[in-house]
Amino acid sequence: MDSLEKAGKLAELSSVYSNVGKIDDSAAIRDMATVMKAFNMEAADSATIVDKLSKVGGEYATSVKDLGDGLSHSASAMAASGTDLDKTLAMLAGGTKISQNAGEFGDFLKVGSLRVRGMKGELEELGEEVGTAGDSVRKVQNQVLKLTHGRVNIFDGAGNVKDYYDIMSDISRVYDSLAGDDRADLTELLFGRQHGKQGAAFIEAFQSGQIQSAYEAALNSQGFAMQEQERWMDSMDAKLQQFDAAFQSLSKNMLDSDLLKFFVDLGTNAVSAFDGIIGKLGSLKTLMLGAGLFAGLKNVGMAKS
């Protein structure tokens, strides 16, 4: 697929996304560009992107627009943490349903993923407090193991840091069983003092199954956008048919009404009157031309005499 074909395909799909998501074209293009850049996706993936955004945004987030706002604040950080698009959308949808502010929740996910990975410098640039236990991923790992009594490991079997979705899913399973002090310390470690309430709501979204449900929706969204586009087109056709029927009914009623007959008669009389005036003006013009000619001839005769 050459550049021109890619551009045409992206334009077509962004239009579908705009229709299905009920957002303007500029927002549709922005959302798609955000996803493609953050998750290193190609134009060939654009249909998949539109399916996922449309389904998760329409069914689980407050709106498709809200989901796009959340992505604009979190997509890059999620991709850097190894969290894919499906899991990112699921967390945004589940969390936004509770927080009711997608942009703020997107920032929260960004901060949370940085804290788990011990990204001290980036956190300080954002104005976040970082304790000594959170200034490296190894220290975070040790504290998580300690506070969960060995039940949560943020590293996988190969020694790599798990993606943010999987870490938080593991945390949610043991969170309520922890002693009060351990739970409070774990909350501060993972989310910071400023975001404790959001963190608790985020874990609750995992525990309730909202996030997992949204994740399944993202995974099983193939063809969703085009199906919704067809429904949208059918709806537009129906509205146009209704408009046409209403217009025909109006036209018929007008043609049958005395009011329209009155205006037609009035128009006819006005045209007749105007035609009469033109006729008289025509006669007057002839007389004037004749008078002018007569005067000219008279002047010629006087000149000869």
Protein Blocks (a to p, Z undefined) as FASTA:
>chain_A
ZZklmmmmmmmmmmmmmmmnopafklmmmmmmmmmmmnopafklmmmmmmmmmmmmmmmm
mblklmmmmmmmmmmmmmmnopafklmmmmmmmmmmmnopaklmmmmmmmmmmmmnopak
lmmmnopacdfklmcfklmmmmmmmmnnopacfbdfkopacdfklmmmmmmmmmmmpcfk
lmmmmmmmmnojmlmmmmmmmmmmmmnommmmmmmmmmmmghklmmmmmmmmmmmmmmmm
mmmmmmmmmmmmmmmpmklmmmmmmmmmmmmmmmmmmmmmmmmmmmmmmmmmmmmmmmmm
mmmZZ
